[in-house]
Amino acid sequence: MKTIKSVWLLSAILSVLFFSCRKAELAPPDDTSVASCYGGGGGDDEGGGGGYGGGSADTTGISFCSPYTVTLCTKTGAVVGDVTVQTGSDRNTYVRYTLLPDWYFISCSLFAGDETAIPVNGSGVANTSNFPYQKIFTSAYTQYMFKLNGLPSLYTVAANAVVLKVVNNRILDGQIVWGDACSGIRINRYDWATKFNYTRLNCMVADICSKPLKTYFDSTVNGADIAWPATGSITMSLTGNVTVNVAGYTYTEAEGRSIYNTMNTNNPPESRNGFIHIAALKLSGTNYSLDADLQNAVTTIESWLVTRGKLSPNNLPACSTQSVKNAIVYLDRWIYMYTCPDRR
């Protein structure tokens, strides 16, 4: 490792030559500074070689949940490692970069937040020199972890790195890589830099769960609907049928199923989706008040639904408010992740 360290400054210089013809992929075309090519920033000096880079987040005593991993890919589709986003038991988000053997970091640049805030140059190309989280390495490391806080429950990640392949103390290759570049969503259609979405689900401090949507809206036996069970946050109607209250309006099972079966397409209106997710939580008896993010998502959706009147097949309005859209996506992913073991 000491030998690899001895060539690291030379590696950095040579890496500039490797990437000089592609600076526009990392920074504005007129920016020729080495710092911008590396992604700017700096950070703590590294300690001993190998493993996690110096200044990498301390995870002592932290447990993790809801991991989401994407590959780190070159422009030509070669995989050199991966990026994992996960939630810690301290409610912070941890982003871990990991490289395959013989690959080492020169720099890591990370953005996490609203996708409309991803730093770009005048041509709309991702400008990693302005990404808020940065690390430049002066010795050989194959892993690095960022600790993030203050993020919403649903956000976009753009993960970039500059890496070198060193074998037997010889530099064999240098690459710019992006998280999910092999198959991800492009930040700009004219450039190959990519982004991906992440939902920050809490590492559960309470044992709460929900039955899946199909339990209440798409469960049949011999072609007949299975009646809603008389459990959960429900009341019995005067006729003995189970009802559920969503946004202050009471719905019978027949009404709920008719809403579910209306516009059951790839792009249904937000009112329908919001209703069926909240109804599933309440019919499951999910105590969502124990999870602050879950509670906030339910409140966001119901605060909008209450202004739309009682829903029906003839009243299923769409919503353009991003916070409502995000809350529905959050509920969908939460129910998928925390399905009750006795689901049917």
For each residue, the residues with C-beta under 8 A, 3 or more apart:
1: 4 5 48 49 50 140
2: 5 6 49
3: 6 7 169
4: 1 7 8 49 104 139 140 166 169
5: 1 2 8 49 139 140
6: 2 3
7: 3 4 10 11 166 169 171
8: 4 5 11 12 137 138 139 140
9: 12 13 138
10: 7 13 14 171
11: 7 8 14 15 104 106 164 166 171
12: 8 9 15 16 34 38 106 138
13: 9 10 16 17
14: 10 11 17 18 171 174
15: 11 12 18 19 106 162 164 174
16: 12 13 19 20 34 37
17: 13 14 20
18: 14 15 174 175
19: 15 16 22 23 26 37 162 174 176
20: 16 17 23 37
21:
22: 19 25 26 176
23: 19 20 26 27 29 31 32 36 37
24: 27 28 29 121 123 125
25: 22 75 125 126 176 191 192 193
26: 19 22 23 36 37 39 126 127 128 129 160 162 176
27: 23 24 31 36 37 121 127 128 129
28: 24 31 121 122 125 127
29: 23 24 121 123
30:
31: 23 27 28 36 129
32: 23 36
33: 36 37
34: 12 16 37 38
35: 38 40 129 136
36: 23 26 27 31 32 33 39 40 129
37: 16 19 20 23 26 27 33 34 162
38: 12 34 35 106 107 136 162
39: 26 36 107 108 109 128 129 131 134 136 160 162
40: 35 36 109 128 129 130 131 134
41: 107 109 133 134 135 136
42: 134 135 136
43: 54 55 134 135 136
44: 54 55
45: 54 55 138
46: 49 53 54 55 137 138 139 141
47: 54
48: 1 51
49: 1 2 4 5 46 139 140 141
50: 1 140 141 142
51: 48 141 142 143
52: 56 141 143 144 145
53: 46 56 105 135 137 141 143 144
54: 43 44 45 46 47 141
55: 43 44 45 46 135
56: 52 53 143 144 145
57: 94 145 146 147
58: 147
59: 62 88 94 145
60:
61:
62: 59 88 89 90 94
63: 88 89 203
64: 67 86 87 88 89 94 203
65: 86 87 89 201 202 203 204
66: 86 87 199 200 201 203 337
67: 64 84 85 86
68: 84 85 86 196 198
69: 82 83 84 85
70: 82 83 159 179 180 184 196
71: 79 81 82 83 179 180 181 182
72: 79 80 81 82 83 97 99 159 161 163 177 178 179 181
73: 77 78 79 80 177 178 180 181 182
74: 77 78 80 175 176 177 181
75: 25 176 181 192
76:
77: 73 74 181 182
78: 73 74 175
79: 71 72 73 82 100 182
80: 72 73 74 99 100 103 163 165 175 177
81: 71 72 97 98 99 100 103 142 161 163 177
82: 69 70 71 72 79 97 98 179
83: 69 70 71 72 95 96 97 98 157 159 179 180
84: 67 68 69 95 96 98
85: 67 68 69 93 94 95 157 198
86: 64 65 66 67 68 93 94 96
87: 64 65 66 91 92 93 94 200 201 202 203
88: 59 62 63 64 91 92 93 94 147 203
89: 62 63 64 65 203
90: 62
91: 87 88 149 202 203
92: 87 88 147 148 149
93: 85 86 87 88 112 147 148 149 151 198 200
94: 57 59 62 64 85 86 87 88 145 146 147 148
95: 83 84 85 110 112 133 145 146 148 157 159
96: 83 84 86 143 144 145
97: 72 81 82 83 105 108 143 144 145 159 161
98: 81 82 83 84 142 143
99: 72 80 81 103 104 105 142 143 163
100: 79 80 81 103
101: 142
102: 165 166 167 172
103: 80 81 99 100 142 163 164 165
104: 4 11 99 137 140 141 142 163 164 165 166
105: 53 97 99 108 135 137 141 142 144 161 162 163
106: 11 12 15 38 136 137 161 162 163 164 174
107: 38 39 41 134 135 136 137 161 162
108: 39 97 105 133 134 135 137 144 146 159 160 161
109: 39 40 41 128 129 131 133 134 159 160 161
110: 95 131 132 133 134 146 157 158 159 160
111: 117 118 119 131 132 133 156 157 158 159 195
112: 93 95 132 133 148 151 155 156 157 158 198
113: 117 118 132 151 155 156
114: 117 155 156
115: 118 155 156 195 197
116:
117: 111 113 114
118: 111 113 115 126 156 158 187 195
119: 111 126 127 128 129 130 131
120: 123 124 125 126 127 187 188
121: 24 27 28 29 124 125 127
122: 28
123: 24 29 120 188 190
124: 120 121 187 188 190 191
125: 24 25 28 120 121 187 188 190 191 193
126: 25 26 118 119 120 158 160 187 188 191 193
127: 26 27 28 119 120 121 130 131
128: 26 27 39 40 109 119 131 160
129: 26 27 31 35 36 39 40 109 119
130: 40 119 127
131: 39 40 109 110 111 119 127 128 134 158 160
132: 110 111 112 113
133: 41 95 108 109 110 111 112 146 148
134: 39 40 41 42 43 107 108 109 110 131
135: 41 42 43 53 55 105 107 108 144 146
136: 35 38 39 41 42 43 106 107
137: 8 46 53 104 105 106 107 108 140 141 144
138: 8 9 12 45 46
139: 4 5 8 46 49
140: 1 4 5 8 49 50 104 137 166
141: 46 49 50 51 52 53 54 104 105 137 144
142: 50 51 81 98 99 101 103 104 105
143: 51 52 53 56 96 97 98 99
144: 52 53 56 96 97 105 108 135 137 141
145: 52 56 57 59 94 95 96 97
146: 57 94 95 108 110 133 135
147: 57 58 88 92 93 94
148: 92 93 94 95 112 133 151
149: 91 92 93
150:
151: 93 112 113 148 155 200
152: 155 200 326
153: 199 200 201 293 296 297 326 330
154: 197 198 199 200 326 329 330
155: 112 113 114 115 151 152 197 198 200
156: 111 112 113 114 115 118 195 196 197 198
157: 83 85 95 110 111 112 179 195 196 197 198
158: 110 111 112 118 126 131 178 179 187 193 194 195
159: 70 72 83 95 97 108 109 110 111 178 179 180
160: 26 39 108 109 110 126 128 131 176 177 178 179 193
161: 72 81 97 105 106 107 108 109 176 177
162: 15 19 26 37 38 39 105 106 107 174 175 176 177
163: 72 80 81 99 103 104 105 106 174 175 177
164: 11 15 103 104 106 171 173 174
165: 80 102 103 104 171 172 173 174 175
166: 4 7 11 102 104 140 169 170 171 172
167: 102 170 172
168:
169: 3 4 7 166
170: 166 167
171: 7 10 11 14 164 165 166 174
172: 102 165 166 167
173: 164 165
174: 14 15 18 19 106 162 163 164 165 171
175: 18 74 78 80 162 163 165
176: 19 22 25 26 74 75 160 161 162
177: 72 73 74 80 81 160 161 162 163 181
178: 72 73 158 159 160 181 184 192 193 194
179: 70 71 72 82 83 157 158 159 160 184 194 196
180: 70 71 73 83 159 183 184 185 194 195 196
181: 71 72 73 74 75 77 177 178 184 192 193 194
182: 71 73 77 79
183: 180
184: 70 178 179 180 181 194 195 196
185: 180 194 195 196
186: 189 191 192 193 194 195
187: 118 120 124 125 126 158 191 193 194 195
188: 120 123 124 125 126 191 193
189: 186
190: 123 124 125
191: 25 124 125 126 186 187 188
192: 25 75 178 181 186
193: 25 125 126 158 160 178 181 186 187 188
194: 158 178 179 180 181 184 185 186 187
195: 111 115 118 156 157 158 180 184 185 186 187
196: 68 70 156 157 179 180 184 185
197: 115 154 155 156 157
198: 68 85 93 112 154 155 156 157
199: 66 153 154 329 330 333 334
200: 66 87 93 151 152 153 154 155 293
201: 65 66 87 153 293 333 334 337 338
202: 65 87 91 205 291 292 293 294
203: 63 64 65 66 87 88 89 91
204: 65 207 208 291 338
205: 202 290
206: 287 290 291
207: 204
208: 204 286 287 288 290 291 338
209: 284 286 338 339 340 341
210: 280 281 284 286 334 335 338 339 340
211: 215 216 280 283 284 339 340 342 343 344
212: 215 280 335 336 339 343
213: 216 217 218 260 276 277 280 335
214: 217 218 219
215: 211 212 219 280 283 284 343 344
216: 211 213 219 228 253 256 276 279 280 283
217: 213 214 256 257 260 261 276 280
218: 213 214 260
219: 214 215 216 225 226 344
220: 223 224 225 226
221: 224 226
222:
223: 220
224: 220 221
225: 219 220 253 257
226: 219 220 221 344
227: 242 253
228: 216 234 241 242 244 253 256 283
229: 232 242 283
230: 234 236 242
231: 234 283 285
232: 229 244 282 283 284 285 286
233: 244 245 282 283 285 286
234: 228 230 231 242 243 244 282 283
235: 242 243 245 250
236: 230 240 241 242 243
237: 240 241 242 243 250 252
238:
239:
240: 236 237
241: 228 236 237 252 253 254
242: 227 228 229 230 234 235 236 237 252 253 283
243: 234 235 236 237 250 251 252 253
244: 228 232 233 234 250 251 256 279 282 283
245: 233 235 248 249 250 251 282
246: 249 251 275 278 279 282 302 305
247: 278 301 302 303 305 306 308
248: 245 302 306
249: 245 246 305 306 309 310 311
250: 235 237 243 244 245
251: 243 244 245 246 255 256 259 275 279 310 311
252: 237 241 242 243 255 256
253: 216 225 227 228 241 242 243 256 257
254: 241 257 258
255: 251 252 258 259 312
256: 216 217 228 244 251 252 253 259 260 275 276 279
257: 217 225 253 254 260 261
258: 254 255 261 262 312 313
259: 251 255 256 262 272 275 276 311 312 313 316
260: 213 217 218 256 257 264 272 276
261: 217 257 258 264
262: 258 259 272 313 316
263: 268 269 272 316
264: 260 261 268
265: 268
266:
267:
268: 263 264 265 272 273 316
269: 263 272 273 316 317 318 319
270: 273 274 304 317 318 319 324 325 328
271: 274 275 305 308 311 315 316 317 318 319
272: 259 260 262 263 268 269 275 276 311 316
273: 268 269 270 276 277 328 332
274: 270 271 277 278 301 302 304 305 319 324 327 328 331
275: 246 251 256 259 271 272 278 279 305 311
276: 213 216 217 256 259 260 272 273 279 280
277: 213 273 274 280 281 301 328 331 332 335
278: 246 247 274 275 281 282 298 301 302 331
279: 216 244 246 251 256 275 276 282 283
280: 210 211 212 213 215 216 217 276 277 283 284 335
281: 210 277 278 284 286 288 298 331 335
282: 232 233 234 244 245 246 278 279 285 286
283: 211 215 216 228 229 231 232 233 234 242 244 279 280
284: 209 210 211 215 232 280 281 340
285: 231 232 233 282
286: 208 209 210 232 233 281 282
287: 206 208 290
288: 208 281 291 294 295 298
289: 295
290: 205 206 208 287 294
291: 202 204 206 208 288 294 295
292: 202 295 296
293: 153 200 201 202 296 297 330
294: 202 288 290 291 297 298 330 331 334
295: 288 289 291 292 298 299
296: 153 292 293 299 300 327
297: 153 293 294 300 301 327 328 330 331 334
298: 278 281 288 294 295 301 302 327 331
299: 295 296 302 303
300: 296 297 303 304 323 324 327
301: 247 274 277 278 297 298 304 305 324 327 328 331
302: 246 247 248 274 278 298 299 305 306
303: 247 299 300 306 307
304: 270 274 300 301 307 308 319 321 324
305: 246 247 249 271 274 275 301 302 308 311
306: 247 248 249 302 303
307: 303 304
308: 247 271 304 305 311 315 317
309: 249 315
310: 249 251 315
311: 249 251 259 271 272 275 305 308 315 316
312: 255 258 259 315 316
313: 258 259 262 316
314:
315: 271 308 309 310 311 312
316: 259 262 263 268 269 271 272 311 312 313
317: 269 270 271 308
318: 269 270 271
319: 269 270 271 274 304 324 325
320:
321: 304 324 325
322: 325 326
323: 300 326 327
324: 270 274 300 301 304 319 321 327 328
325: 270 319 321 322 328 329
326: 152 153 154 322 323 329 330
327: 274 296 297 298 300 301 323 324 330 331
328: 270 273 274 277 297 301 324 325 331 332
329: 154 199 325 326 332 333
330: 153 154 199 293 294 297 326 327 333 334
331: 274 277 278 281 294 297 298 301 327 328 334 335
332: 273 277 328 329 335 336
333: 199 201 329 330 336 337
334: 199 201 210 294 297 330 331 337 338
335: 210 212 213 277 280 281 331 332 338 339
336: 212 332 333 339
337: 66 201 333 334
338: 201 204 208 209 210 334 335
339: 209 210 211 212 335 336 343
340: 209 210 211 284 343
341: 209
342: 211
343: 211 212 215 339 340
344: 211 215 219 226
